[in-house]
Amino acid sequence: MSEVKNILDEILDIIEVHTELIDKLQCQAIMHSLQIQELKGKLKIPNGLWILYADAMLEKDKQFRIKFRQKVRELLKGGDPF
């Protein structure tokens, strides 16, 4: 029974790592999309958003990625996220 628990724990650890990776890849895709829009002259990426993006990529805490997405939404709605 203990062996089954260990295997399940390993599977859950792998799922957690993959979930974090996918979450970071989504943030990366969002930032690349914003960069394309900036190159086309459709928007300007605020410096503060770059800082949040770096935190989202480097930190394990999901709250950094949530905050990054929130500020992107505010930017795209035309508001000043900072």
N, C-alpha and C positions, 0 to 999 in steps of 0.2 A: 504493500500500500504506500509506503514511504517513497518507493521508486517512482510510482505513478505521480505522486505529488511533486517530486523533483522535476519530472518531465513536464508537467503542467506549468510549473513555475518558470522553467526555461522557455516554454512556448509563450507564456505571457510576457516575459522579458523581451523576447524577439518582437512580438507584436507591438510592444510599447516603443521600442527603438524605431521600428518601421513607421509607426504612426507619427512620431516626431519628425522623421525624415520627410515623409509626405507633406506634413504641415509646413516644414521649412521650404520644400520645393514649391509649394503653392505661393508662399511669400516671394520667392525668387521670381516666379513667373509673373506675379503682379508687378514687381519692380521693373522687370524687363519691359512689360507692356507700357508702364508709365514712361520709361526712357524713350520708347518709340514715339509716344505721344509728344514728349518734350522735343525730340528731334524734328518732328513735323510742325512744331511751333504751336501746338494746341494747348499746352499747359507748361507750367514751370514747377519742377519738383523742389519743394522747400528743403533747406539744409536740415531742418529738424526731422524730416521724414527719412533722410539718409541715416541719421543717428538711430532712429527707431528700427530701420531696416537692419542695420548692423547688430543691434541688440537682438532682434528677432532671429538672425542667423547664428549668432554666437552663444546665446543663452539657452539653457535647457528649459527654463520656466515658460510655459505656454502663454502666460499673460503678456509677454513681450510681443508675441506674434498676434495675439488678439488686439492689443493696442495699435500695432502697426496697421492691421486691416481696418480698424476703426478710423484712424487718421486718413487712410486712403479714401474711405467712403466719404469723409467730410471734404476732402480735397476735390473729389469727383462731383460732389453736389454743388461745388462752386463756393464753398465756405473757406475760411482761413482756418486750417486745422491747428495752427499754433498761435 
